[in-house]
Amino acid sequence: MIEGLSHITFVVRDLDRMSEILTGVFDAREIYDSGARQFSLSHEKFFLIGDLWIAIMQGEPLIDRSYNHIAFKIDEADFDRCAERVR
């Protein structure tokens, strides 16, 4: 039986830039960086946002454009502040 979401993985061209977005915009906490070690397909980093685990891997996306996305639930009172941080 499914208990919940384990993690979400994004393949990104610029691992450092995506790390900045996750930590700077979403207050994510970096919990792992594979560095030169390669346990998976490529260099990867793991982050926590609340109790959500997000993995990012260095690489080329499979397609040029898609509608893949993640929607974060926030309190309505925090909407303007969060929207400003994303801009």
C-alpha positions as CSV (number, residue, x, y, z in Angstrom):
1,M,0.0,0.0,0.0
2,I,1.3,3.5,-0.8
3,E,2.2,5.4,2.3
4,G,3.0,8.7,0.7
5,L,5.5,10.4,-1.6
6,S,9.2,9.3,-1.2
7,H,10.9,11.9,-3.4
8,I,10.8,13.8,-6.6
9,T,13.8,13.8,-9.0
10,F,14.5,16.6,-11.6
11,V,17.2,16.2,-14.3
12,V,18.7,19.7,-14.8
13,R,21.4,21.2,-17.0
14,D,22.8,23.5,-14.3
15,L,23.0,21.7,-10.9
16,D,24.4,24.8,-9.1
17,R,21.7,27.2,-10.4
18,M,19.0,24.7,-9.4
19,S,20.6,24.4,-6.0
20,E,20.4,28.2,-5.6
21,I,16.7,28.2,-6.5
22,L,15.9,25.4,-4.1
23,T,17.8,27.0,-1.2
24,G,17.1,30.6,-2.0
25,V,13.5,30.6,-3.1
26,F,12.1,27.5,-1.3
27,D,14.3,27.5,1.8
28,A,15.4,23.9,1.0
29,R,18.1,22.3,3.1
30,E,20.8,20.5,1.1
31,I,21.3,17.1,2.7
32,Y,23.5,15.2,0.2
33,D,25.9,16.0,-2.6
34,S,27.5,13.1,-4.5
35,G,30.4,15.3,-5.6
36,A,32.9,13.2,-7.6
37,R,31.3,9.9,-6.5
38,Q,28.8,8.6,-8.9
39,F,26.3,6.2,-7.4
40,S,23.5,6.9,-9.9
41,L,23.5,8.1,-13.5
42,S,25.3,11.4,-12.8
43,H,26.2,14.0,-10.2
44,E,23.3,14.5,-7.9
45,K,22.2,16.5,-4.8
46,F,19.3,15.9,-2.4
47,F,17.3,18.6,-0.6
48,L,14.5,18.7,2.0
49,I,11.6,21.2,1.8
50,G,9.6,20.5,4.9
51,D,9.4,16.7,4.8
52,L,9.5,16.5,1.0
53,W,12.7,15.1,-0.4
54,I,13.8,16.6,-3.8
55,A,16.7,15.1,-5.8
56,I,18.4,16.9,-8.7
57,M,20.6,15.2,-11.2
58,Q,23.0,16.8,-13.7
59,G,22.0,16.0,-17.3
60,E,20.0,17.0,-20.4
61,P,16.2,17.0,-20.2
62,L,14.6,14.3,-22.3
63,I,12.4,16.8,-24.2
64,D,12.5,20.5,-25.0
65,R,9.2,21.4,-23.5
66,S,6.6,19.7,-21.2
67,Y,4.0,20.5,-18.7
68,N,5.7,18.6,-15.9
69,H,5.5,20.6,-12.7
70,I,5.2,20.5,-8.9
71,A,2.6,22.6,-7.1
72,F,3.4,23.5,-3.5
73,K,0.5,24.1,-1.1
74,I,0.9,27.4,0.8
75,D,-1.3,29.4,3.2
76,E,-3.2,32.1,1.4
77,A,-1.8,34.7,3.8
78,D,1.7,33.8,2.5
79,F,0.9,34.0,-1.2
80,D,2.2,37.5,-2.0
81,R,5.4,36.9,0.0
82,C,6.1,33.6,-1.7
83,A,5.2,35.0,-5.2
84,E,7.7,37.9,-4.6
85,R,10.5,35.4,-3.7
86,V,10.0,33.5,-7.0
87,R,10.2,36.7,-9.1
